[in-house]
Amino acid sequence: MSRDAPIPRCPMSGHAWGNIVCKQDATWLCSYKTDSIASSSHHKYVFLSANSKIKGMNDMKKYEKARRLKLKIAGIR
């Protein structure tokens, strides 16, 4: 989601989403706080599966860029 996107309405009554965090370099999709017995909060993170379509498309873009740059290595050196 973009930085200026409105926070969506939570479908569960009595609950609400926190805030939107826009981190382009993050590998997680969302996080949530859990309360432990030691009374300190810990964050849990949700990641994409290694074989997900979105992750696969990003990997494909990365490899295509590497293939294009391979042709220009001599000029860069």
PDB file with one MODEL, atoms N, CA, C and O in Angstrom:
MODEL        1
ATOM      1  N   MET A   1       0.842  -1.183   0.000  1.00  0.00           N
ATOM      2  CA  MET A   1       0.000   0.000   0.000  1.00  0.00           C
ATOM      3  C   MET A   1       0.883   1.241   0.000  1.00  0.00           C
ATOM      4  O   MET A   1       2.017   1.207   0.477  1.00  0.00           O
ATOM      5  N   SER A   2       0.371   2.297  -0.520  1.00  0.00           N
ATOM      6  CA  SER A   2       1.146   3.528  -0.561  1.00  0.00           C
ATOM      7  C   SER A   2       1.049   4.260   0.770  1.00  0.00           C
ATOM      8  O   SER A   2       0.191   3.961   1.601  1.00  0.00           O
ATOM      9  N   ARG A   3       1.937   5.215   0.955  1.00  0.00           N
ATOM     10  CA  ARG A   3       1.990   5.968   2.220  1.00  0.00           C
ATOM     11  C   ARG A   3       0.691   6.725   2.507  1.00  0.00           C
ATOM     12  O   ARG A   3       0.294   6.865   3.664  1.00  0.00           O
ATOM     13  N   ASP A   4       0.034   7.208   1.459  1.00  0.00           N
ATOM     14  CA  ASP A   4      -1.163   8.021   1.671  1.00  0.00           C
ATOM     15  C   ASP A   4      -2.459   7.220   1.548  1.00  0.00           C
ATOM     16  O   ASP A   4      -3.541   7.804   1.497  1.00  0.00           O
ATOM     17  N   ALA A   5      -2.359   5.897   1.500  1.00  0.00           N
ATOM     18  CA  ALA A   5      -3.562   5.057   1.394  1.00  0.00           C
ATOM     19  C   ALA A   5      -4.336   5.091   2.709  1.00  0.00           C
ATOM     20  O   ALA A   5      -3.731   5.091   3.781  1.00  0.00           O
ATOM     21  N   PRO A   6      -5.654   5.120   2.639  1.00  0.00           N
ATOM     22  CA  PRO A   6      -6.435   5.102   3.879  1.00  0.00           C
ATOM     23  C   PRO A   6      -6.333   3.732   4.546  1.00  0.00           C
ATOM     24  O   PRO A   6      -6.200   2.714   3.866  1.00  0.00           O
ATOM     25  N   ILE A   7      -6.395   3.709   5.867  1.00  0.00           N
ATOM     26  CA  ILE A   7      -6.354   2.449   6.603  1.00  0.00           C
ATOM     27  C   ILE A   7      -7.667   1.727   6.369  1.00  0.00           C
ATOM     28  O   ILE A   7      -8.729   2.299   6.619  1.00  0.00           O
ATOM     29  N   PRO A   8      -7.629   0.472   5.892  1.00  0.00           N
ATOM     30  CA  PRO A   8      -8.870  -0.241   5.596  1.00  0.00           C
ATOM     31  C   PRO A   8      -9.685  -0.524   6.858  1.00  0.00           C
ATOM     32  O   PRO A   8      -9.148  -0.556   7.965  1.00  0.00           O
ATOM     33  N   ARG A   9     -10.983  -0.726   6.672  1.00  0.00           N
ATOM     34  CA  ARG A   9     -11.855  -1.067   7.786  1.00  0.00           C
ATOM     35  C   ARG A   9     -11.642  -2.536   8.129  1.00  0.00           C
ATOM     36  O   ARG A   9     -11.580  -3.377   7.232  1.00  0.00           O
ATOM     37  N   CYS A  10     -11.531  -2.850   9.399  1.00  0.00           N
ATOM     38  CA  CYS A  10     -11.336  -4.233   9.836  1.00  0.00           C
ATOM     39  C   CYS A  10     -12.691  -4.940   9.838  1.00  0.00           C
ATOM     40  O   CYS A  10     -13.655  -4.410  10.390  1.00  0.00           O
ATOM     41  N   PRO A  11     -12.785  -6.135   9.225  1.00  0.00           N
ATOM     42  CA  PRO A  11     -14.065  -6.829   9.143  1.00  0.00           C
ATOM     43  C   PRO A  11     -14.526  -7.427  10.479  1.00  0.00           C
ATOM     44  O   PRO A  11     -15.688  -7.811  10.611  1.00  0.00           O
ATOM     45  N   MET A  12     -13.640  -7.510  11.459  1.00  0.00           N
ATOM     46  CA  MET A  12     -14.009  -8.080  12.757  1.00  0.00           C
ATOM     47  C   MET A  12     -14.473  -6.969  13.693  1.00  0.00           C
ATOM     48  O   MET A  12     -13.738  -6.010  13.927  1.00  0.00           O
ATOM     49  N   SER A  13     -15.670  -7.088  14.222  1.00  0.00           N
ATOM     50  CA  SER A  13     -16.194  -6.039  15.091  1.00  0.00           C
ATOM     51  C   SER A  13     -15.371  -5.947  16.375  1.00  0.00           C
ATOM     52  O   SER A  13     -14.938  -6.958  16.928  1.00  0.00           O
ATOM     53  N   GLY A  14     -15.168  -4.727  16.828  1.00  0.00           N
ATOM     54  CA  GLY A  14     -14.388  -4.489  18.033  1.00  0.00           C
ATOM     55  C   GLY A  14     -12.892  -4.442  17.805  1.00  0.00           C
ATOM     56  O   GLY A  14     -12.127  -4.262  18.753  1.00  0.00           O
ATOM     57  N   HIS A  15     -12.458  -4.601  16.557  1.00  0.00           N
ATOM     58  CA  HIS A  15     -11.035  -4.575  16.229  1.00  0.00           C
ATOM     59  C   HIS A  15     -10.784  -3.508  15.176  1.00  0.00           C
ATOM     60  O   HIS A  15     -11.699  -3.097  14.462  1.00  0.00           O
ATOM     61  N   ALA A  16      -9.542  -3.065  15.085  1.00  0.00           N
ATOM     62  CA  ALA A  16      -9.162  -2.074  14.068  1.00  0.00           C
ATOM     63  C   ALA A  16      -7.720  -2.332  13.654  1.00  0.00           C
ATOM     64  O   ALA A  16      -6.908  -2.828  14.436  1.00  0.00           O
ATOM     65  N   TRP A  17      -7.422  -1.987  12.416  1.00  0.00           N
ATOM     66  CA  TRP A  17      -6.054  -2.089  11.933  1.00  0.00           C
ATOM     67  C   TRP A  17      -5.241  -0.987  12.578  1.00  0.00           C
ATOM     68  O   TRP A  17      -5.786   0.053  12.948  1.00  0.00           O
ATOM     69  N   GLY A  18      -3.952  -1.199  12.716  1.00  0.00           N
ATOM     70  CA  GLY A  18      -3.057  -0.190  13.276  1.00  0.00           C
ATOM     71  C   GLY A  18      -2.753   0.871  12.241  1.00  0.00           C
ATOM     72  O   GLY A  18      -3.642   1.622  11.838  1.00  0.00           O
ATOM     73  N   ASN A  19      -1.526   0.940  11.816  1.00  0.00           N
ATOM     74  CA  ASN A  19      -1.145   1.930  10.815  1.00  0.00           C
ATOM     75  C   ASN A  19      -0.495   1.234   9.626  1.00  0.00           C
ATOM     76  O   ASN A  19      -0.170   0.048   9.686  1.00  0.00           O
ATOM     77  N   ILE A  20      -0.316   1.970   8.573  1.00  0.00           N
ATOM     78  CA  ILE A  20       0.312   1.456   7.361  1.00  0.00           C
ATOM     79  C   ILE A  20       1.791   1.803   7.416  1.00  0.00           C
ATOM     80  O   ILE A  20       2.157   2.956   7.648  1.00  0.00           O
ATOM     81  N   VAL A  21       2.640   0.805   7.201  1.00  0.00           N
ATOM     82  CA  VAL A  21       4.080   1.001   7.177  1.00  0.00           C
ATOM     83  C   VAL A  21       4.540   0.758   5.749  1.00  0.00           C
ATOM     84  O   VAL A  21       4.356  -0.335   5.213  1.00  0.00           O
ATOM     85  N   CYS A  22       5.128   1.753   5.138  1.00  0.00           N
ATOM     86  CA  CYS A  22       5.585   1.639   3.755  1.00  0.00           C
ATOM     87  C   CYS A  22       7.110   1.508   3.764  1.00  0.00           C
ATOM     88  O   CYS A  22       7.831   2.500   3.868  1.00  0.00           O
ATOM     89  N   LYS A  23       7.587   0.265   3.653  1.00  0.00           N
ATOM     90  CA  LYS A  23       9.027  -0.005   3.631  1.00  0.00           C
ATOM     91  C   LYS A  23       9.339  -0.773   2.358  1.00  0.00           C
ATOM     92  O   LYS A  23       9.012  -1.954   2.242  1.00  0.00           O
ATOM     93  N   GLN A  24       9.967  -0.107   1.409  1.00  0.00           N
ATOM     94  CA  GLN A  24      10.253  -0.714   0.117  1.00  0.00           C
ATOM     95  C   GLN A  24      11.259  -1.859   0.219  1.00  0.00           C
ATOM     96  O   GLN A  24      11.254  -2.760  -0.620  1.00  0.00           O
ATOM     97  N   ASP A  25      12.131  -1.836   1.248  1.00  0.00           N
ATOM     98  CA  ASP A  25      13.153  -2.873   1.358  1.00  0.00           C
ATOM     99  C   ASP A  25      12.762  -3.999   2.309  1.00  0.00           C
ATOM    100  O   ASP A  25      13.561  -4.908   2.535  1.00  0.00           O
ATOM    101  N   ALA A  26      11.574  -3.966   2.863  1.00  0.00           N
ATOM    102  CA  ALA A  26      11.132  -5.004   3.790  1.00  0.00           C
ATOM    103  C   ALA A  26      10.702  -6.251   3.029  1.00  0.00           C
ATOM    104  O   ALA A  26      10.180  -6.159   1.918  1.00  0.00           O
ATOM    105  N   THR A  27      10.920  -7.407   3.625  1.00  0.00           N
ATOM    106  CA  THR A  27      10.506  -8.654   2.998  1.00  0.00           C
ATOM    107  C   THR A  27       9.242  -9.212   3.635  1.00  0.00           C
ATOM    108  O   THR A  27       8.758 -10.263   3.216  1.00  0.00           O
ATOM    109  N   TRP A  28       8.694  -8.527   4.642  1.00  0.00           N
ATOM    110  CA  TRP A  28       7.477  -8.988   5.295  1.00  0.00           C
ATOM    111  C   TRP A  28       6.272  -8.211   4.796  1.00  0.00           C
ATOM    112  O   TRP A  28       6.398  -7.071   4.348  1.00  0.00           O
ATOM    113  N   LEU A  29       5.109  -8.830   4.874  1.00  0.00           N
ATOM    114  CA  LEU A  29       3.872  -8.202   4.418  1.00  0.00           C
ATOM    115  C   LEU A  29       3.185  -7.432   5.529  1.00  0.00           C
ATOM    116  O   LEU A  29       2.689  -6.326   5.317  1.00  0.00           O
ATOM    117  N   CYS A  30       3.160  -8.021   6.713  1.00  0.00           N
ATOM    118  CA  CYS A  30       2.515  -7.357   7.839  1.00  0.00           C
ATOM    119  C   CYS A  30       3.128  -7.871   9.127  1.00  0.00           C
ATOM    120  O   CYS A  30       3.819  -8.890   9.142  1.00  0.00           O
ATOM    121  N   SER A  31       2.866  -7.155  10.203  1.00  0.00           N
ATOM    122  CA  SER A  31       3.341  -7.575  11.511  1.00  0.00           C
ATOM    123  C   SER A  31       2.248  -7.304  12.530  1.00  0.00           C
ATOM    124  O   SER A  31       1.347  -6.495  12.308  1.00  0.00           O
ATOM    125  N   TYR A  32       2.349  -7.993  13.636  1.00  0.00           N
ATOM    126  CA  TYR A  32       1.409  -7.760  14.737  1.00  0.00           C
ATOM    127  C   TYR A  32       2.121  -7.988  16.052  1.00  0.00           C
ATOM    128  O   TYR A  32       3.107  -8.721  16.125  1.00  0.00           O
ATOM    129  N   LYS A  33       1.605  -7.347  17.092  1.00  0.00           N
ATOM    130  CA  LYS A  33       2.195  -7.464  18.415  1.00  0.00           C
ATOM    131  C   LYS A  33       1.549  -8.613  19.171  1.00  0.00           C
ATOM    132  O   LYS A  33       0.346  -8.854  19.068  1.00  0.00           O
ATOM    133  N   THR A  34       2.370  -9.310  19.928  1.00  0.00           N
ATOM    134  CA  THR A  34       1.854 -10.325  20.831  1.00  0.00           C
ATOM    135  C   THR A  34       2.297  -9.964  22.237  1.00  0.00           C
ATOM    136  O   THR A  34       3.403  -9.462  22.433  1.00  0.00           O
ATOM    137  N   ASP A  35       1.461 -10.210  23.188  1.00  0.00           N
ATOM    138  CA  ASP A  35       1.822  -9.953  24.579  1.00  0.00           C
ATOM    139  C   ASP A  35       2.322 -11.249  25.194  1.00  0.00           C
ATOM    140  O   ASP A  35       1.622 -12.262  25.190  1.00  0.00           O
ATOM    141  N   SER A  36       3.514 -11.208  25.714  1.00  0.00           N
ATOM    142  CA  SER A  36       4.072 -12.401  26.336  1.00  0.00           C
ATOM    143  C   SER A  36       3.834 -12.359  27.837  1.00  0.00           C
ATOM    144  O   SER A  36       3.392 -11.345  28.378  1.00  0.00           O
ATOM    145  N   ILE A  37       4.124 -13.439  28.484  1.00  0.00           N
ATOM    146  CA  ILE A  37       3.946 -13.519  29.932  1.00  0.00           C
ATOM    147  C   ILE A  37       4.872 -12.544  30.644  1.00  0.00           C
ATOM    148  O   ILE A  37       4.540 -12.048  31.720  1.00  0.00           O
ATOM    149  N   ALA A  38       6.020 -12.268  30.059  1.00  0.00           N
ATOM    150  CA  ALA A  38       7.003 -11.372  30.668  1.00  0.00           C
ATOM    151  C   ALA A  38       6.597  -9.906  30.546  1.00  0.00           C
ATOM    152  O   ALA A  38       7.391  -9.020  30.862  1.00  0.00           O
ATOM    153  N   SER A  39       5.391  -9.643  30.099  1.00  0.00           N
ATOM    154  CA  SER A  39       4.795  -8.301  29.963  1.00  0.00           C
ATOM    155  C   SER A  39       5.517  -7.388  28.982  1.00  0.00           C
ATOM    156  O   SER A  39       5.333  -6.171  29.031  1.00  0.00           O
ATOM    157  N   SER A  40       6.322  -7.938  28.103  1.00  0.00           N
ATOM    158  CA  SER A  40       6.908  -7.122  27.041  1.00  0.00           C
ATOM    159  C   SER A  40       6.279  -7.548  25.715  1.00  0.00           C
ATOM    160  O   SER A  40       5.930  -8.715  25.540  1.00  0.00           O
ATOM    161  N   SER A  41       6.136  -6.621  24.800  1.00  0.00           N
ATOM    162  CA  SER A  41       5.505  -6.925  23.511  1.00  0.00           C
ATOM    163  C   SER A  41       6.537  -7.427  22.517  1.00  0.00           C
ATOM    164  O   SER A  41       7.659  -6.922  22.457  1.00  0.00           O
ATOM    165  N   HIS A  42       6.155  -8.400  21.758  1.00  0.00           N
ATOM    166  CA  HIS A  42       6.994  -8.938  20.688  1.00  0.00           C
ATOM    167  C   HIS A  42       6.222  -8.811  19.385  1.00  0.00           C
ATOM    168  O   HIS A  42       4.995  -8.907  19.355  1.00  0.00           O
ATOM    169  N   HIS A  43       6.967  -8.593  18.315  1.00  0.00           N
ATOM    170  CA  HIS A  43       6.343  -8.501  16.998  1.00  0.00           C
ATOM    171  C   HIS A  43       6.467  -9.830  16.273  1.00  0.00           C
ATOM    172  O   HIS A  43       7.521 -10.466  16.309  1.00  0.00           O
ATOM    173  N   LYS A  44       5.408 -10.247  15.624  1.00  0.00           N
ATOM    174  CA  LYS A  44       5.403 -11.402  14.743  1.00  0.00           C
ATOM    175  C   LYS A  44       5.250 -10.867  13.327  1.00  0.00           C
ATOM    176  O   LYS A  44       4.524  -9.897  13.107  1.00  0.00           O
ATOM    177  N   TYR A  45       5.926 -11.490  12.365  1.00  0.00           N
ATOM    178  CA  TYR A  45       5.907 -11.018  10.995  1.00  0.00           C
ATOM    179  C   TYR A  45       5.343 -12.092  10.071  1.00  0.00           C
ATOM    180  O   TYR A  45       5.533 -13.285  10.306  1.00  0.00           O
ATOM    181  N   VAL A  46       4.647 -11.658   9.014  1.00  0.00           N
ATOM    182  CA  VAL A  46       4.099 -12.550   8.007  1.00  0.00           C
ATOM    183  C   VAL A  46       4.873 -12.301   6.718  1.00  0.00           C
ATOM    184  O   VAL A  46       4.966 -11.168   6.245  1.00  0.00           O
ATOM    185  N   PHE A  47       5.425 -13.372   6.156  1.00  0.00           N
ATOM    186  CA  PHE A  47       6.247 -13.283   4.946  1.00  0.00           C
ATOM    187  C   PHE A  47       5.559 -13.972   3.773  1.00  0.00           C
ATOM    188  O   PHE A  47       4.660 -14.792   3.961  1.00  0.00           O
ATOM    189  N   LEU A  48       5.986 -13.634   2.573  1.00  0.00           N
ATOM    190  CA  LEU A  48       5.531 -14.340   1.380  1.00  0.00           C
ATOM    191  C   LEU A  48       6.150 -15.728   1.343  1.00  0.00           C
ATOM    192  O   LEU A  48       7.271 -15.930   1.810  1.00  0.00           O
ATOM    193  N   SER A  49       5.435 -16.658   0.799  1.00  0.00           N
ATOM    194  CA  SER A  49       5.969 -18.001   0.589  1.00  0.00           C
ATOM    195  C   SER A  49       7.050 -17.928  -0.482  1.00  0.00           C
ATOM    196  O   SER A  49       6.983 -17.091  -1.382  1.00  0.00           O
ATOM    197  N   ALA A  50       8.041 -18.801  -0.385  1.00  0.00           N
ATOM    198  CA  ALA A  50       9.137 -18.801  -1.365  1.00  0.00           C
ATOM    199  C   ALA A  50       8.643 -19.093  -2.774  1.00  0.00           C
ATOM    200  O   ALA A  50       9.267 -18.662  -3.744  1.00  0.00           O
ATOM    201  N   ASN A  51       7.544 -19.810  -2.906  1.00  0.00           N
ATOM    202  CA  ASN A  51       7.030 -20.135  -4.241  1.00  0.00           C
ATOM    203  C   ASN A  51       5.806 -19.307  -4.616  1.00  0.00           C
ATOM    204  O   ASN A  51       5.036 -19.707  -5.489  1.00  0.00           O
ATOM    205  N   SER A  52       5.614 -18.153  -3.967  1.00  0.00           N
ATOM    206  CA  SER A  52       4.469 -17.309  -4.301  1.00  0.00           C
ATOM    207  C   SER A  52       4.679 -16.611  -5.648  1.00  0.00           C
ATOM    208  O   SER A  52       5.812 -16.383  -6.072  1.00  0.00           O
ATOM    209  N   LYS A  53       3.595 -16.287  -6.296  1.00  0.00           N
ATOM    210  CA  LYS A  53       3.648 -15.657  -7.623  1.00  0.00           C
ATOM    211  C   LYS A  53       4.325 -14.286  -7.556  1.00  0.00           C
ATOM    212  O   LYS A  53       5.118 -13.948  -8.435  1.00  0.00           O
ATOM    213  N   ILE A  54       4.022 -13.499  -6.532  1.00  0.00           N
ATOM    214  CA  ILE A  54       4.592 -12.143  -6.410  1.00  0.00           C
ATOM    215  C   ILE A  54       6.100 -12.224  -6.218  1.00  0.00           C
ATOM    216  O   ILE A  54       6.851 -11.505  -6.877  1.00  0.00           O
ATOM    217  N   LYS A  55       6.543 -13.092  -5.324  1.00  0.00           N
ATOM    218  CA  LYS A  55       7.977 -13.239  -5.088  1.00  0.00           C
ATOM    219  C   LYS A  55       8.671 -13.752  -6.344  1.00  0.00           C
ATOM    220  O   LYS A  55       9.778 -13.316  -6.658  1.00  0.00           O
ATOM    221  N   GLY A  56       8.042 -14.661  -7.058  1.00  0.00           N
ATOM    222  CA  GLY A  56       8.608 -15.183  -8.297  1.00  0.00           C
ATOM    223  C   GLY A  56       8.760 -14.109  -9.357  1.00  0.00           C
ATOM    224  O   GLY A  56       9.750 -14.098 -10.088  1.00  0.00           O
ATOM    225  N   MET A  57       7.787 -13.201  -9.451  1.00  0.00           N
ATOM    226  CA  MET A  57       7.871 -12.122 -10.441  1.00  0.00           C
ATOM    227  C   MET A  57       9.020 -11.181 -10.099  1.00  0.00           C
ATOM    228  O   MET A  57       9.740 -10.739 -10.994  1.00  0.00           O
ATOM    229  N   ASN A  58       9.203 -10.867  -8.820  1.00  0.00           N
ATOM    230  CA  ASN A  58      10.309  -9.994  -8.425  1.00  0.00           C
ATOM    231  C   ASN A  58      11.652 -10.649  -8.705  1.00  0.00           C
ATOM    232  O   ASN A  58      12.583  -9.985  -9.160  1.00  0.00           O
ATOM    233  N   ASP A  59      11.759 -11.941  -8.439  1.00  0.00           N
ATOM    234  CA  ASP A  59      12.995 -12.654  -8.750  1.00  0.00           C
ATOM    235  C   ASP A  59      13.255 -12.659 -10.247  1.00  0.00           C
ATOM    236  O   ASP A  59      14.398 -12.490 -10.673  1.00  0.00           O
ATOM    237  N   MET A  60      12.225 -12.847 -11.049  1.00  0.00           N
ATOM    238  CA  MET A  60      12.381 -12.860 -12.502  1.00  0.00           C
ATOM    239  C   MET A  60      12.880 -11.501 -13.002  1.00  0.00           C
ATOM    240  O   MET A  60      13.747 -11.449 -13.875  1.00  0.00           O
ATOM    241  N   LYS A  61      12.349 -10.410 -12.463  1.00  0.00           N
ATOM    242  CA  LYS A  61      12.820  -9.077 -12.854  1.00  0.00           C
ATOM    243  C   LYS A  61      14.293  -8.904 -12.511  1.00  0.00           C
ATOM    244  O   LYS A  61      15.060  -8.346 -13.295  1.00  0.00           O
ATOM    245  N   LYS A  62      14.680  -9.383 -11.338  1.00  0.00           N
ATOM    246  CA  LYS A  62      16.063  -9.271 -10.897  1.00  0.00           C
ATOM    247  C   LYS A  62      16.988 -10.037 -11.840  1.00  0.00           C
ATOM    248  O   LYS A  62      18.042  -9.526 -12.220  1.00  0.00           O
ATOM    249  N   TYR A  63      16.611 -11.239 -12.214  1.00  0.00           N
ATOM    250  CA  TYR A  63      17.449 -12.047 -13.096  1.00  0.00           C
ATOM    251  C   TYR A  63      17.503 -11.469 -14.511  1.00  0.00           C
ATOM    252  O   TYR A  63      18.544 -11.533 -15.164  1.00  0.00           O
ATOM    253  N   GLU A  64      16.395 -10.906 -14.986  1.00  0.00           N
ATOM    254  CA  GLU A  64      16.397 -10.278 -16.310  1.00  0.00           C
ATOM    255  C   GLU A  64      17.327  -9.072 -16.331  1.00  0.00           C
ATOM    256  O   GLU A  64      18.025  -8.844 -17.320  1.00  0.00           O
ATOM    257  N   LYS A  65      17.343  -8.301 -15.254  1.00  0.00           N
ATOM    258  CA  LYS A  65      18.244  -7.147 -15.175  1.00  0.00           C
ATOM    259  C   LYS A  65      19.695  -7.621 -15.177  1.00  0.00           C
ATOM    260  O   LYS A  65      20.544  -7.001 -15.816  1.00  0.00           O
ATOM    261  N   ALA A  66      19.987  -8.704 -14.474  1.00  0.00           N
ATOM    262  CA  ALA A  66      21.346  -9.251 -14.457  1.00  0.00           C
ATOM    263  C   ALA A  66      21.765  -9.711 -15.847  1.00  0.00           C
ATOM    264  O   ALA A  66      22.919  -9.531 -16.239  1.00  0.00           O
ATOM    265  N   ARG A  67      20.833 -10.306 -16.599  1.00  0.00           N
ATOM    266  CA  ARG A  67      21.153 -10.744 -17.970  1.00  0.00           C
ATOM    267  C   ARG A  67      21.487  -9.555 -18.865  1.00  0.00           C
ATOM    268  O   ARG A  67      22.398  -9.631 -19.690  1.00  0.00           O
ATOM    269  N   ARG A  68      20.745  -8.451 -18.702  1.00  0.00           N
ATOM    270  CA  ARG A  68      21.024  -7.255 -19.508  1.00  0.00           C
ATOM    271  C   ARG A  68      22.361  -6.632 -19.110  1.00  0.00           C
ATOM    272  O   ARG A  68      23.124  -6.196 -19.972  1.00  0.00           O
ATOM    273  N   LEU A  69      22.646  -6.588 -17.812  1.00  0.00           N
ATOM    274  CA  LEU A  69      23.892  -5.982 -17.361  1.00  0.00           C
ATOM    275  C   LEU A  69      25.107  -6.817 -17.743  1.00  0.00           C
ATOM    276  O   LEU A  69      26.203  -6.280 -17.905  1.00  0.00           O
ATOM    277  N   LYS A  70      24.921  -8.123 -17.888  1.00  0.00           N
ATOM    278  CA  LYS A  70      26.024  -9.010 -18.281  1.00  0.00           C
ATOM    279  C   LYS A  70      26.634  -8.562 -19.606  1.00  0.00           C
ATOM    280  O   LYS A  70      27.841  -8.691 -19.812  1.00  0.00           O
ATOM    281  N   LEU A  71      25.808  -8.040 -20.495  1.00  0.00           N
ATOM    282  CA  LEU A  71      26.294  -7.595 -21.806  1.00  0.00           C
ATOM    283  C   LEU A  71      27.092  -6.294 -21.713  1.00  0.00           C
ATOM    284  O   LEU A  71      27.799  -5.939 -22.656  1.00  0.00           O
ATOM    285  N   LYS A  72      26.991  -5.592 -20.610  1.00  0.00           N
ATOM    286  CA  LYS A  72      27.648  -4.291 -20.477  1.00  0.00           C
ATOM    287  C   LYS A  72      28.835  -4.307 -19.510  1.00  0.00           C
ATOM    288  O   LYS A  72      29.409  -3.257 -19.222  1.00  0.00           O
ATOM    289  N   ILE A  73      29.207  -5.486 -19.008  1.00  0.00           N
ATOM    290  CA  ILE A  73      30.289  -5.554 -18.026  1.00  0.00           C
ATOM    291  C   ILE A  73      31.600  -5.009 -18.589  1.00  0.00           C
ATOM    292  O   ILE A  73      32.301  -4.262 -17.906  1.00  0.00           O
ATOM    293  N   ALA A  74      31.933  -5.369 -19.810  1.00  0.00           N
ATOM    294  CA  ALA A  74      33.205  -4.923 -20.413  1.00  0.00           C
ATOM    295  C   ALA A  74      33.268  -3.401 -20.472  1.00  0.00           C
ATOM    296  O   ALA A  74      34.306  -2.810 -20.176  1.00  0.00           O
ATOM    297  N   GLY A  75      32.166  -2.767 -20.853  1.00  0.00           N
ATOM    298  CA  GLY A  75      32.140  -1.308 -20.915  1.00  0.00           C
ATOM    299  C   GLY A  75      32.232  -0.656 -19.542  1.00  0.00           C
ATOM    300  O   GLY A  75      32.816   0.417 -19.394  1.00  0.00           O
ATOM    301  N   ILE A  76      31.666  -1.295 -18.561  1.00  0.00           N
ATOM    302  CA  ILE A  76      31.735  -0.757 -17.195  1.00  0.00           C
ATOM    303  C   ILE A  76      33.142  -0.866 -16.636  1.00  0.00           C
ATOM    304  O   ILE A  76      33.640   0.048 -15.978  1.00  0.00           O
ATOM    305  N   ARG A  77      33.782  -2.016 -16.913  1.00  0.00           N
ATOM    306  CA  ARG A  77      35.162  -2.205 -16.421  1.00  0.00           C
ATOM    307  C   ARG A  77      36.112  -1.239 -17.096  1.00  0.00           C
ATOM    308  O   ARG A  77      37.310  -1.251 -16.810  1.00  0.00           O
TER     309      ARG A  77
ENDMDL
END
